[in-house]
Amino acid sequence: MTRSYRFGAFRLDPATRELHRGSAPVPVPPRAFDCIVYLVQHRERAVGRDELIAAVWGKADISDGLLAQTILAMRRAFDDTGKEQSHVRTVVRFGYHWVAPTSVVDEAPAAPAIAAPNAIVEPASAILVSSAPAKSVRRPSRSPRFLAAIALFAALLTIAAVLALRHEEDPTRAALPGSPAHAAIALVLPVNVVAGEGSEWIRLGLMDHVATRLRAAGLPVVPSDNVVVLTDAAHRAAGNADAAALAVAAGANVVIEARAERSDQNWHVRLHTRLGRAPPVDGNGTSGNVLLAAQIAADDLARQLGYAPPAGAAAAIDRSGLDALLQEAEAAILNDRLDDARALLARAPATQRDQPEVRLRLAQIDYQAGKFDAAESAFTAIVQSVSVEQDRVLHARALSNLGVIAAMRNNNSVAASRFDEAIALLRGQNAPDVLGKALNGRANIAGAMDQIDLALQAFAEARVAFESSGNLLALALIDSNLAALDMRRERYAEAIPVFRRAADRFATFGVHAAELNALMGVAELQLALLEPAAALTLEPRLRDLTAQVADPAWRRNGELTCLTVLVANGREQGVKEQLSSLLDAADREDDPVAQARGHALAARLALEHGDAQQAAIDAAKAIDHFAAADDAREFARAYMLRIEALLAEGDAATASRVAEDLSTFAARAGSAAARLYAELAQARTTANPDAAATWYARAIGEADALRIPLDLREVATAYAQWLIGRGETARASAQAERIAGFATRDFDSALLQVRIHQALGEEALWRSALARAQALAGDRPLPAALAIAPNSH
């Protein structure tokens, strides 16, 4: 049975993580949604603050501020104010109590049935939110500013590689002739082991072995790394792994549980279809070798499900030592115990260590551990020693991994070549996960090289490959990469829902760094679209994720996004101190990304509060830490900050020189956004009115073409103020009208409306515009000149 809850016009469905008002979905931040569910499910009593934190965050050191912001986001979903408390009542000095009248609706879910091998079954799409700990995700050695699409490509490519290296198909697999790729998607649960000491590896190692054997029979199986994080998440959230919830989360329609028991000298392995086949079926195998017992059971189950196991069942006996070694190492890797996996492989006899599969696994462990030079050498040696004729798929896997490393090092041409070689070898080899990874890498490189059509084609092929292998985690990476490509193409509004979909999936799998990346993308895009309040709803989740990411540079990136969102909403209390501390850390760690972003934000704050001298200093530091490969728009905006600060100081000569530097950069970067700001800089610094008018016209034309609200606001504001200074109020009014629609939600757009009505002498409209600006100001000061009523000068 699935359970949903109804209260007033709302329907809450915990299984699909959806809240509806009538038929319309209501967006709720993930942690706020978790709070709603917990309070509703315990509505018979008040829930203590510490209990709620433990249930939702899984730890006790959450700040009061974060909890308060999450409760606020939760209440906003119901239009429930802290004063009315019609849904959630605050219990002073204790916690919270759900008080809205609520009814429960129990519905029987449609029973998922396994399809015959010639049927097509669409995988489930709903997700299960995870509170699993962050997996080890390593960043490139050099990361440009987040908003650069190149940076996203590199960062997500690295995340993809780390996660992908944990699971590779058996290169000997052979699909059932004539069976479609989407006949079914199975999920094999971790094995329940009944044995003595020394069998700990069997729980995950045997799970992966069974999954590999079922794939060899032509049955798509959810990758083992996906299963590990999903079962961990379910255990943390509910105390057990519910088969139906796991199937929904993984996109599977068959769930297989496994049991391995040792008696006397033999192992007995039983596989049972816990979900997806009515009546359930079993596969059984017995052998003195646990891997062979599992293989026999998997083949038995495959036949009963309508699939044909490959020939050569005795192969496991011949390779039992090597297979056991690899599966034990795989179990350690799935448990994030890289050192144990490396030590295990290093202790193996030389005859096993020299095997290509072992060498490849050691190279992959080096990569995951951040030893990129060692990994590159090892992958290169495999390419040179294992020919295409010997093992086409393994050769291609090594090439693909070399492509990942080349991409990390910004060597796009080499990366493209490696990926192209791998893709050519993998086509027709029935290794969809390996092919998908190579295609994903090639698409990223094509996007970074502005080969948009090639990137889209490769992404589309990668999506098909990952769908056929049931790899939903990889599909989330595809979504993040596509959103990054949309950003690069200036399609900001289109990128947001794709990033959100990826973030939700990353939350399911507990991949905090990737979820943080995706949500930072959403927040930054919303700010560029002049939707600061929308970005603010993400801030609690961003701060929560930032605290859970281990890498200091990733944390600083997340903290900077949070501070930028707060500043955009006028919530500046304490921001200056936090920013100063963050910049100190960035200086100590030599983190150019944080230094560039942090000093740009500091310059904006200083200029806003009238400290032009400090603004000029911070803007100059921001420029010094940006590089041509970074986000051209933000680089150009840092130049503009310095120009505005210098003009405010009265240093027009230096401002003109900086404008020339910006023009040089824009020409070199070839970016429309950089060109726009270079034209605006020329308009702001030239002493020739006719030249200024020409530059402003060019800049506003660029802004109209790009259709990014942030750019349009910057140009329209500067142009209108220049026209007001020349007494051309009617023309200034026309420029202000371009951004009038943003004045209800964006402070700077609201200020321009105040200036226009003041200049036109429209007192009633001026007062209305002033009130609107004051409502949006927060902690920000309003220019004193704007508080003077029209005709009172």
C-alpha distance (Angstrom), angle and dihedral (degrees) to the residues before:
residue distance angle dihedral
M1 . . .
T2 3.79 . .
R3 3.77 117.6 .
S4 3.79 127.9 -148.2
Y5 3.80 131.2 173.7
R6 3.80 131.5 -136.4
F7 3.79 127.1 -159.8
G8 3.78 122.1 165.0
A9 3.79 109.3 -43.9
F10 3.82 92.3 -19.1
R11 3.79 133.1 97.6
L12 3.81 120.0 -165.8
D13 3.81 118.9 -162.0
P14 3.83 111.1 -175.5
A15 3.82 94.1 -176.0
T16 3.81 94.4 59.6
R17 3.83 93.0 28.3
E18 3.79 92.6 -126.0
L19 3.78 132.5 141.9
H20 3.81 117.6 -167.8
R21 3.78 132.8 -172.2
G22 3.78 100.4 -155.4
S23 3.80 103.3 -44.5
A24 3.82 95.1 -28.5
P25 3.83 119.4 97.9
V26 3.81 115.7 -125.1
P27 3.84 115.0 -144.9
V28 3.81 112.3 -130.0
P29 3.83 127.3 176.1
P30 3.84 110.8 -111.3
R31 3.82 97.6 -111.9
A32 3.81 91.8 44.7
F33 3.81 88.7 51.9
D34 3.80 90.2 51.2
C35 3.82 89.7 51.8
I36 3.82 91.0 51.2
V37 3.79 92.3 50.8
Y38 3.79 93.9 47.6
L39 3.80 94.3 47.6
V40 3.81 92.5 45.8
Q41 3.79 92.3 48.8
H42 3.84 89.9 50.6
R43 3.79 96.3 37.9
E44 3.80 92.4 130.4
R45 3.81 89.2 77.8
A46 3.78 144.6 19.6
V47 3.81 113.7 -87.6
G48 3.79 118.0 -138.1
R49 3.80 120.1 -123.6
D50 3.82 93.1 -118.2
E51 3.81 92.4 47.3
L52 3.80 91.7 52.1
I53 3.81 92.3 48.2
A54 3.80 92.1 48.8
A55 3.82 91.6 48.7
V56 3.80 96.4 47.1
W57 3.82 104.9 29.2
G58 3.78 99.8 24.1
K59 3.80 93.1 -134.3
A60 3.78 139.2 70.8
D61 3.82 103.4 -132.1
I62 3.80 98.3 83.3
S63 3.80 113.7 134.0
D64 3.77 121.4 -116.5
G65 3.80 88.0 -122.1
L66 3.80 93.4 57.2
L67 3.81 91.7 47.1
A68 3.81 91.7 48.0
Q69 3.82 92.3 49.9
T70 3.81 90.8 48.8
I71 3.81 91.7 50.5
L72 3.81 88.7 47.9
A73 3.82 91.3 52.4
M74 3.80 89.1 48.2
R75 3.81 92.5 51.6
R76 3.78 92.0 46.9
A77 3.80 89.0 60.8
F78 3.83 87.8 65.8
D79 3.82 97.4 33.8
D80 3.79 84.0 -114.9
T81 3.80 114.0 154.0
G82 3.76 126.9 -153.0
K83 3.80 86.9 -115.3
E84 3.81 98.7 51.1
Q85 3.84 97.7 36.0
S86 3.79 91.8 -174.2
H87 3.81 93.1 157.6
V88 3.80 107.8 20.0
R89 3.78 120.1 31.1
T90 3.79 120.5 -159.8
V91 3.79 111.8 -130.1
V92 3.79 103.1 -151.6
R93 3.82 115.1 -117.8
F94 3.82 90.5 -2.4
G95 3.79 119.1 57.6
Y96 3.81 141.2 -96.4
H97 3.80 139.5 -42.4
W98 3.82 128.3 -158.4
V99 3.81 104.5 -132.1
A100 3.83 105.8 166.4
P101 3.84 112.5 113.5
T102 3.80 103.7 -102.1
S103 3.79 134.7 -170.2
V104 3.79 127.0 -162.1
V105 3.79 123.8 -132.7
D106 3.81 118.1 -164.3
E107 3.79 116.7 -165.0
A108 3.76 130.5 -179.2
P109 3.81 109.4 -123.1
A110 3.77 120.2 -132.0
A111 3.78 106.9 -92.5
P112 3.79 108.7 -114.1
A113 3.78 107.9 -131.0
I114 3.76 125.8 -165.5
A115 3.74 112.0 -109.6
A116 3.74 125.2 -128.9
P117 3.79 112.2 -103.5
N118 3.82 92.4 -98.9
A119 3.82 95.9 51.0
I120 3.81 126.5 96.1
V121 3.79 116.1 -133.4
E122 3.81 122.4 -172.4
P123 3.82 111.9 -135.3
A124 3.80 118.5 -118.9
S125 3.79 115.4 -97.6
A126 3.80 107.1 -164.1
I127 3.80 117.8 104.7
L128 3.77 141.0 -139.6
V129 3.80 117.0 -138.0
S130 3.77 114.5 -125.9
S131 3.75 132.8 -150.1
A132 3.77 91.7 -174.7
P133 3.79 117.6 140.6
A134 3.76 119.2 -93.3
K135 3.74 116.0 -85.2
S136 3.77 119.8 -131.4
V137 3.80 106.0 -85.6
R138 3.75 119.1 171.6
R139 3.76 124.5 -155.1
P140 3.80 126.8 -141.5
S141 3.79 115.3 -88.5
R142 3.79 88.7 -111.4
S143 3.81 120.6 33.6
P144 3.81 121.5 -173.9
R145 3.80 120.4 -149.6
F146 3.79 113.0 -56.2
L147 3.77 97.8 -114.6
A148 3.79 93.0 59.4
A149 3.77 105.9 101.4
I150 3.80 88.5 -143.3
A151 3.79 88.8 60.3
L152 3.78 91.9 51.8
F153 3.78 91.7 48.1
A154 3.81 91.1 52.2
A155 3.80 95.8 42.6
L156 3.80 95.1 47.1
L157 3.79 91.7 42.6
T158 3.80 87.6 56.8
I159 3.81 92.5 47.7
A160 3.79 89.4 48.3
A161 3.76 91.5 51.7
V162 3.80 94.8 49.0
L163 3.78 92.7 50.2
A164 3.79 94.7 38.1
L165 3.79 95.5 51.3
R166 3.79 88.7 65.7
H167 3.78 92.6 68.1
E168 3.80 130.0 38.5
E169 3.77 126.9 161.7
D170 3.74 122.5 -111.2
P171 3.82 102.5 -95.8
T172 3.81 89.2 -143.1
R173 3.81 94.0 61.4
A174 3.77 116.3 125.8
A175 3.78 122.5 -166.3
L176 3.77 122.0 -131.6
P177 3.81 105.6 -94.4
G178 3.75 111.9 -106.2
S179 3.82 95.9 7.1
P180 3.81 115.6 128.0
A181 3.80 121.3 -120.5
H182 3.80 93.3 -119.1
A183 3.82 98.7 49.9
A184 3.82 89.0 121.7
I185 3.77 139.8 -32.7
A186 3.79 115.6 -134.4
L187 3.79 131.1 -162.4
V188 3.81 118.1 -154.0
L189 3.80 113.2 -155.6
P190 3.83 123.2 -141.9
V191 3.78 109.9 -80.5
N192 3.78 121.9 -99.2
V193 3.82 101.7 -133.2
V194 3.82 123.3 -157.0
A195 3.79 104.2 -172.8
G196 3.77 144.7 97.6
E197 3.78 131.2 -86.3
G198 3.77 120.9 -47.9
S199 3.80 94.7 43.3
E200 3.80 98.6 93.4
W201 3.79 92.5 111.8
I202 3.80 91.7 60.2
R203 3.83 94.0 75.1
L204 3.82 93.0 69.7
G205 3.80 101.5 12.4
L206 3.79 93.7 57.5
M207 3.82 90.8 43.0
D208 3.80 88.6 57.5
H209 3.80 92.1 44.2
V210 3.82 92.3 53.0
A211 3.80 90.8 47.0
T212 3.81 90.6 51.4
R213 3.80 92.2 50.2
L214 3.81 92.8 48.9
R215 3.80 89.3 50.8
A216 3.78 88.3 52.2
A217 3.82 87.1 58.5
G218 3.82 90.0 54.7
L219 3.82 99.5 -99.6
P220 3.84 113.0 130.0
V221 3.82 109.8 -129.0
V222 3.80 129.3 -167.5
P223 3.84 108.6 -105.2
S224 3.79 114.6 -99.4
D225 3.80 95.7 -120.3
N226 3.81 89.2 56.7
V227 3.81 90.3 52.2
V228 3.80 93.8 48.6
V229 3.79 95.4 55.5
L230 3.80 92.9 40.9
T231 3.79 94.2 51.9
D232 3.81 90.6 44.8
A233 3.80 89.4 51.3
A234 3.79 93.2 48.4
H235 3.79 91.3 48.8
R236 3.80 92.2 51.2
A237 3.79 93.5 45.6
A238 3.78 101.8 42.3
G239 3.77 109.0 7.3
N240 3.82 93.2 -110.9
A241 3.77 141.6 45.8
D242 3.80 107.7 -102.9
A243 3.81 108.2 -153.0
A244 3.81 96.1 -144.9
A245 3.80 93.2 48.9
L246 3.80 91.7 47.8
A247 3.80 91.1 49.3
V248 3.79 91.3 51.8
A249 3.79 92.6 46.7
A250 3.80 94.4 47.4
G251 3.80 96.7 41.6
A252 3.80 90.7 -118.9
N253 3.80 129.8 141.1
V254 3.80 98.2 -166.9
V255 3.82 125.2 53.8
I256 3.80 117.7 -165.4
E257 3.78 122.3 -166.2
A258 3.78 120.5 -162.2
R259 3.79 136.0 -155.9
A260 3.80 126.5 -169.5
E261 3.80 118.3 -168.0
R262 3.77 129.2 177.0
S263 3.79 119.8 -147.1
D264 3.79 124.0 170.5
Q265 3.81 105.4 -36.9
N266 3.77 97.9 -26.7
W267 3.77 138.5 82.1
H268 3.79 119.1 -141.0
V269 3.81 117.0 -160.0
R270 3.79 121.1 -168.9
L271 3.81 122.8 -170.5
H272 3.79 117.7 -165.9
T273 3.83 130.3 -174.3
R274 3.77 98.7 -127.0
L275 3.80 91.1 177.6
G276 3.79 134.7 12.7
R277 3.79 105.1 40.7
A278 3.80 126.1 74.8
P279 2.93 112.5 -133.8
P280 3.82 96.2 24.6
V281 3.79 118.5 -118.3
D282 3.79 131.5 -148.6
G283 3.77 134.8 -146.8
N284 3.79 118.7 -157.0
G285 3.77 134.8 -168.8
T286 3.80 135.2 173.4
S287 3.80 128.2 -169.2
G288 3.77 141.9 133.6
N289 3.81 86.0 -112.0
V290 3.81 113.2 68.3
L291 3.82 93.5 -150.2
L292 3.78 92.2 52.0
A293 3.82 90.5 47.2
A294 3.80 88.9 53.0
Q295 3.79 91.3 46.8
I296 3.81 91.6 52.0
A297 3.81 90.5 48.6
A298 3.81 92.1 47.8
D299 3.79 92.0 49.9
D300 3.81 90.3 47.7
L301 3.81 91.3 51.4
A302 3.81 92.6 44.7
R303 3.80 91.8 55.3
Q304 3.80 91.6 50.4
L305 3.80 89.9 51.0
G306 3.78 91.3 53.3
Y307 3.82 100.3 -99.0
A308 3.80 129.8 120.6
P309 3.84 117.6 -128.0
P310 3.79 115.1 -138.4
A311 3.76 120.7 -100.8
G312 3.78 120.5 -101.3
A313 3.78 104.9 66.1
A314 3.80 89.9 164.4
A315 3.81 91.6 63.0
A316 3.80 90.7 90.0
I317 3.81 90.0 59.7
D318 3.79 92.1 53.5
R319 3.80 92.4 47.1
S320 3.80 98.7 30.5
G321 3.80 94.8 123.4
L322 3.79 94.3 49.5
D323 3.80 94.1 41.6
A324 3.80 91.9 50.7
L325 3.79 90.7 48.5
L326 3.80 92.9 51.1
Q327 3.79 94.0 45.3
E328 3.81 92.4 48.7
A329 3.80 89.6 49.9
E330 3.81 89.9 47.1
A331 3.81 90.0 53.1
A332 3.81 90.2 53.6
I333 3.81 91.2 48.6
L334 3.80 91.6 49.6
N335 3.81 86.8 53.3
D336 3.84 90.8 51.5
R337 3.80 90.8 -113.7
L338 3.80 97.7 134.6
D339 3.82 95.0 159.3
D340 3.80 91.0 53.8
A341 3.80 91.1 49.1
R342 3.80 91.7 49.0
A343 3.82 92.6 47.6
L344 3.80 91.4 48.2
L345 3.81 92.6 53.0
A346 3.81 92.5 42.4
R347 3.84 90.9 55.5
A348 3.80 92.2 53.4
P349 3.82 119.1 109.5
A350 3.80 114.8 -88.6
T351 3.81 91.1 -110.2
Q352 3.82 89.0 61.3
R353 3.83 96.5 39.2
D354 3.79 89.2 55.9
Q355 3.79 92.6 56.3
P356 3.85 112.5 109.6
E357 3.82 93.1 -126.5
V358 3.82 91.3 56.3
R359 3.80 93.0 45.5
L360 3.79 90.4 49.7
R361 3.80 91.7 49.9
L362 3.83 91.5 49.9
A363 3.80 90.1 50.5
Q364 3.78 90.1 50.6
I365 3.81 90.9 50.2
D366 3.81 89.5 51.9
Y367 3.79 89.2 52.2
Q368 3.80 93.4 49.4
A369 3.81 89.4 48.6
G370 3.81 90.9 54.0
K371 3.82 95.4 -108.5
F372 3.77 93.1 133.3
D373 3.83 98.3 162.3
A374 3.80 91.6 52.7
A375 3.79 91.4 45.4
E376 3.80 92.0 49.9
S377 3.80 92.0 50.9
A378 3.79 91.7 48.6
F379 3.81 94.8 47.8
T380 3.81 90.0 47.6
A381 3.80 91.1 51.6
I382 3.81 90.5 51.6
V383 3.81 91.8 51.1
Q384 3.81 89.6 50.9
S385 3.81 96.7 45.1
V386 3.81 103.3 36.2
S387 3.78 109.2 61.5
V388 3.78 125.9 -152.3
E389 3.80 88.9 -112.0
Q390 3.82 91.3 54.5
D391 3.82 97.5 48.7
R392 3.77 118.0 -9.9
V393 3.82 96.3 -175.9
L394 3.80 96.9 45.6
H395 3.82 90.5 48.0
A396 3.81 88.8 51.9
R397 3.81 92.4 48.2
A398 3.80 90.6 55.8
L399 3.81 90.8 48.0
S400 3.80 91.6 49.9
N401 3.80 91.6 51.4
L402 3.80 89.6 50.6
G403 3.80 86.7 53.8
V404 3.81 90.1 55.0
I405 3.79 92.1 52.4
A406 3.82 92.4 46.9
A407 3.81 89.9 50.6
M408 3.80 90.9 51.4
R409 3.78 88.6 54.3
N410 3.81 91.5 51.2
N411 3.81 91.5 -113.9
N412 3.77 94.3 137.5
S413 3.78 98.7 168.7
V414 3.82 93.1 54.2
A415 3.81 91.1 43.8
A416 3.81 91.5 51.3
S417 3.79 91.1 50.3
R418 3.82 93.3 49.7
F419 3.80 93.1 48.1
D420 3.82 92.1 46.5
E421 3.81 91.0 52.6
A422 3.79 91.6 48.9
I423 3.80 93.9 47.3
A424 3.80 92.4 50.4
L425 3.81 90.5 52.2
L426 3.79 94.4 46.0
R427 3.79 99.5 50.3
G428 3.78 109.7 109.3
Q429 3.81 93.4 8.8
N430 3.81 95.8 108.8
A431 3.82 92.6 -125.1
P432 3.83 100.2 124.4
D433 3.82 98.2 167.5
V434 3.80 93.3 52.2
L435 3.81 91.4 44.1
G436 3.80 91.2 47.8
K437 3.80 91.6 54.0
A438 3.79 92.3 51.1
L439 3.81 91.7 46.9
N440 3.81 91.1 48.4
G441 3.80 90.5 52.4
R442 3.80 92.0 47.2
A443 3.80 91.2 49.6
N444 3.80 91.1 52.4
I445 3.78 91.9 51.3
A446 3.81 91.8 47.0
G447 3.80 89.8 52.5
A448 3.79 91.7 49.4
M449 3.82 88.5 51.8
D450 3.84 92.2 48.7
Q451 3.79 91.8 -112.2
I452 3.78 91.2 139.1
D453 3.80 100.4 167.8
L454 3.81 91.6 49.2
A455 3.81 90.4 48.2
L456 3.80 93.0 51.3
Q457 3.80 92.1 47.4
A458 3.81 92.9 49.9
F459 3.82 91.9 46.6
A460 3.81 90.0 51.5
E461 3.81 91.9 51.4
A462 3.81 91.4 45.9
R463 3.80 90.5 51.9
V464 3.81 91.1 53.9
A465 3.80 90.6 48.8
F466 3.80 94.5 49.8
E467 3.79 92.5 44.5
S468 3.79 89.8 53.9
S469 3.81 90.9 52.0
G470 3.83 94.6 44.0
N471 3.81 92.9 -120.9
L472 3.81 102.7 152.3
L473 3.78 93.6 166.7
A474 3.78 89.8 59.6
L475 3.80 89.2 47.4
A476 3.81 88.8 56.7
L477 3.79 88.4 54.6
I478 3.79 89.4 51.2
D479 3.81 89.0 54.1
S480 3.81 91.7 50.5
N481 3.77 90.9 49.2
L482 3.80 91.9 48.7
A483 3.80 90.2 50.2
A484 3.79 89.4 51.0
L485 3.79 89.0 51.3
D486 3.81 89.8 51.4
M487 3.80 88.4 52.5
R488 3.78 90.4 51.8
R489 3.81 88.6 51.6
E490 3.86 90.6 50.7
R491 3.82 90.7 -113.0
Y492 3.77 94.8 135.3
A493 3.80 99.6 156.9
E494 3.81 90.8 51.2
A495 3.81 92.5 49.7
I496 3.82 96.0 56.5
P497 3.85 100.1 70.0
V498 3.81 90.9 43.4
F499 3.81 91.2 52.2
R500 3.81 89.3 47.4
R501 3.79 92.3 51.8
A502 3.80 90.0 50.3
A503 3.82 92.1 46.6
D504 3.79 91.3 53.1
R505 3.78 91.1 51.5
F506 3.80 92.2 46.9
A507 3.81 88.3 51.6
T508 3.80 88.0 54.9
F509 3.79 91.2 55.2
G510 3.79 96.6 39.0
V511 3.82 94.2 -121.9
H512 3.79 94.8 150.3
A513 3.81 99.5 178.8
A514 3.80 92.2 53.2
E515 3.81 92.7 45.0
L516 3.80 89.1 49.1
N517 3.80 90.4 51.3
A518 3.78 92.2 50.9
L519 3.81 95.3 46.5
M520 3.80 91.7 45.9
G521 3.76 86.0 54.9
V522 3.80 90.8 52.7
A523 3.82 92.7 47.7
E524 3.81 94.8 47.3
L525 3.80 91.2 46.9
Q526 3.79 91.6 50.1
L527 3.80 89.7 52.5
A528 3.80 90.2 50.3
L529 3.82 88.3 50.8
L530 3.84 88.4 51.2
E531 3.77 94.0 -113.1
P532 3.83 100.5 129.1
A533 3.81 95.7 156.3
A534 3.81 90.3 56.3
A535 3.80 89.8 51.5
L536 3.80 90.0 49.5
T537 3.82 91.4 61.8
L538 3.80 87.7 63.5
E539 3.79 95.7 50.0
P540 3.84 97.2 88.8
R541 3.80 91.8 51.8
L542 3.81 91.6 44.5
R543 3.79 90.7 52.1
D544 3.80 91.0 47.2
L545 3.80 92.6 50.6
T546 3.79 92.1 44.8
A547 3.80 89.6 57.7
Q548 3.81 90.7 52.5
V549 3.81 97.4 51.1
A550 3.79 112.7 93.9
D551 3.80 100.9 -156.6
P552 3.85 109.9 90.3
A553 3.81 93.0 -146.4
W554 3.81 91.5 53.7
R555 3.81 89.1 48.1
R556 3.81 92.3 51.6
N557 3.78 89.8 49.4
G558 3.81 90.6 52.8
E559 3.81 92.7 45.4
L560 3.79 91.1 51.1
T561 3.78 91.6 52.2
C562 3.81 90.0 50.3
L563 3.82 91.3 50.4
T564 3.80 91.7 46.6
V565 3.80 90.2 52.3
L566 3.81 91.8 49.0
V567 3.81 92.3 49.3
A568 3.81 91.4 48.7
N569 3.81 87.5 56.2
G570 3.80 94.9 46.9
R571 3.80 93.3 -109.5
E572 3.78 95.9 133.4
Q573 3.79 100.8 145.5
G574 3.79 108.0 126.5
V575 3.81 93.1 -3.2
K576 3.80 95.0 112.0
E577 3.81 92.0 54.8
Q578 3.82 93.0 46.0
L579 3.80 90.6 47.9
S580 3.79 92.3 49.7
S581 3.80 91.5 51.8
L582 3.79 91.5 47.1
L583 3.81 92.4 50.5
D584 3.81 90.8 49.8
A585 3.80 88.9 55.4
A586 3.81 91.9 45.6
D587 3.80 90.2 52.4
R588 3.81 91.8 49.9
E589 3.79 92.2 48.5
D590 3.81 94.4 40.3
D591 3.81 91.4 -125.2
P592 3.84 105.4 167.8
V593 3.79 93.6 -175.8
A594 3.80 93.3 58.3
Q595 3.80 91.4 39.8
A596 3.80 92.8 54.3
R597 3.80 95.4 43.8
G598 3.80 94.2 40.1
H599 3.80 96.4 49.9
A600 3.81 91.1 45.7
L601 3.81 89.7 54.6
A602 3.82 91.1 45.3
A603 3.82 90.2 51.4
R604 3.79 91.0 51.0
L605 3.81 91.3 51.1
A606 3.81 93.4 46.9
L607 3.81 92.4 49.3
E608 3.78 91.3 47.8
H609 3.82 90.4 54.0
G610 3.79 94.6 46.7
D611 3.81 100.0 -102.9
A612 3.79 98.3 128.8
Q613 3.79 94.8 165.1
Q614 3.82 93.8 57.0
A615 3.80 90.4 42.0
A616 3.82 90.2 56.4
I617 3.81 91.0 49.7
D618 3.82 94.3 49.2
A619 3.79 93.1 44.2
A620 3.81 90.4 52.6
K621 3.81 89.9 51.9
A622 3.79 90.5 49.5
I623 3.80 90.6 52.6
D624 3.80 90.9 49.6
H625 3.80 91.6 56.6
F626 3.79 97.9 45.2
A627 3.81 118.4 87.6
A628 3.78 132.2 -161.0
A629 3.81 91.1 -103.8
D630 3.78 91.4 59.8
D631 3.78 129.4 87.1
A632 3.80 103.1 -52.4
R633 3.81 93.2 -156.7
E634 3.81 93.9 55.1
F635 3.80 92.0 42.6
A636 3.81 89.7 53.6
R637 3.81 91.3 46.1
A638 3.81 89.3 54.7
Y639 3.81 88.1 55.5
M640 3.80 89.4 50.5
L641 3.80 91.2 51.4
R642 3.79 90.0 55.6
I643 3.79 92.0 46.6
E644 3.82 92.2 51.0
A645 3.81 90.9 47.4
L646 3.81 92.4 49.4
L647 3.81 91.6 48.3
A648 3.80 89.5 49.7
E649 3.81 87.8 53.3
G650 3.80 90.4 50.1
D651 3.82 94.2 -114.0
A652 3.80 98.5 132.9
A653 3.81 94.1 157.9
T654 3.79 94.3 59.4
A655 3.81 90.4 41.9
S656 3.84 88.8 56.6
R657 3.80 91.4 51.5
V658 3.79 91.2 50.2
A659 3.83 89.0 49.8
E660 3.80 89.0 55.3
D661 3.81 90.0 50.4
L662 3.80 89.0 52.1
S663 3.81 91.0 50.9
T664 3.81 89.5 52.2
F665 3.79 91.2 50.2
A666 3.81 92.7 47.4
A667 3.79 92.0 51.9
R668 3.79 90.9 49.8
A669 3.81 95.5 44.9
G670 3.81 95.2 48.7
S671 3.80 90.0 -146.6
A672 3.81 121.5 147.8
A673 3.81 90.0 -148.8
A674 3.81 92.4 51.9
R675 3.80 89.9 47.3
L676 3.80 90.3 52.3
Y677 3.82 92.4 54.2
A678 3.81 91.5 43.7
E679 3.80 88.7 56.3
L680 3.79 90.7 46.8
A681 3.81 89.7 50.5
Q682 3.81 90.8 53.0
A683 3.80 90.2 49.9
R684 3.81 91.6 49.9
T685 3.81 95.2 48.7
T686 3.80 106.3 37.0
A687 3.80 118.1 100.4
N688 3.81 92.0 -154.2
P689 3.85 111.0 93.6
D690 3.80 93.3 -157.5
A691 3.80 91.4 50.8
A692 3.80 90.3 46.7
A693 3.79 91.4 52.7
T694 3.82 89.8 51.4
W695 3.80 93.1 49.0
Y696 3.81 92.4 47.4
A697 3.79 90.9 50.3
R698 3.79 91.1 51.4
A699 3.80 92.5 47.5
I700 3.80 94.1 49.0
G701 3.80 89.1 48.4
E702 3.81 90.3 53.8
A703 3.81 90.6 48.0
D704 3.80 91.4 50.7
A705 3.80 90.0 50.7
L706 3.81 95.1 48.1
R707 3.82 93.1 45.2
I708 3.82 93.9 -156.0
P709 3.83 106.6 144.4
L710 3.82 93.3 -146.2
D711 3.81 91.8 57.7
L712 3.78 92.3 43.9
R713 3.80 91.6 51.6
E714 3.80 93.3 50.5
V715 3.79 94.4 50.3
A716 3.81 97.3 38.9
T717 3.82 91.6 49.4
A718 3.79 94.0 50.3
Y719 3.82 93.1 43.2
A720 3.83 93.8 47.7
Q721 3.81 92.6 48.6
W722 3.80 90.1 49.9
L723 3.81 90.4 50.8
I724 3.81 91.5 47.9
G725 3.80 88.7 53.3
R726 3.79 89.1 54.6
G727 3.81 92.1 48.7
E728 3.81 93.1 -111.6
T729 3.79 94.8 130.7
A730 3.80 96.2 156.0
R731 3.81 91.7 56.9
A732 3.80 89.5 42.9
S733 3.79 89.1 53.6
A734 3.80 89.9 54.5
Q735 3.80 90.8 54.7
A736 3.81 91.9 47.1
E737 3.78 89.4 52.1
R738 3.82 89.0 64.2
I739 3.81 89.8 70.7
A740 3.82 100.6 27.0
G741 3.80 89.8 108.5
F742 3.80 90.5 62.9
A743 3.80 94.4 51.9
T744 3.80 93.4 90.9
R745 3.81 92.1 61.3
D746 3.82 108.8 19.1
F747 3.81 121.6 69.2
D748 3.82 98.3 -151.7
S749 3.80 92.0 47.8
A750 3.81 88.7 50.6
L751 3.83 90.8 51.3
L752 3.79 91.3 55.7
Q753 3.80 90.5 55.1
V754 3.81 88.7 53.1
R755 3.82 90.2 52.4
I756 3.77 93.2 48.9
H757 3.80 96.2 49.8
Q758 3.78 90.0 45.0
A759 3.80 91.2 51.4
L760 3.81 91.6 46.8
G761 3.80 91.5 49.9
E762 3.81 93.0 -121.2
E763 3.80 100.4 147.7
A764 3.81 99.0 178.4
L765 3.80 92.5 48.9
W766 3.81 90.2 42.8
R767 3.81 91.1 54.8
S768 3.79 91.4 48.9
A769 3.80 92.3 48.3
L770 3.81 91.1 46.0
A771 3.81 91.6 52.8
R772 3.79 90.2 50.0
A773 3.81 91.6 50.4
Q774 3.79 91.4 48.0
A775 3.80 90.4 51.9
L776 3.81 89.7 54.4
A777 3.81 96.4 41.0
G778 3.78 100.5 84.2
D779 3.80 106.0 170.2
R780 3.81 92.9 -13.6
P781 3.80 119.8 110.8
L782 3.80 119.9 -122.2
P783 3.82 114.5 -133.3
A784 3.81 106.0 -97.4
A785 3.81 91.6 -133.4
L786 3.79 91.5 62.5
A787 3.81 92.0 58.4
I788 3.82 90.4 66.4
A789 3.79 111.8 99.1
P790 3.82 117.8 -121.0
N791 3.82 114.4 -88.1
S792 3.83 89.9 18.0
H793 3.80 95.0 99.9
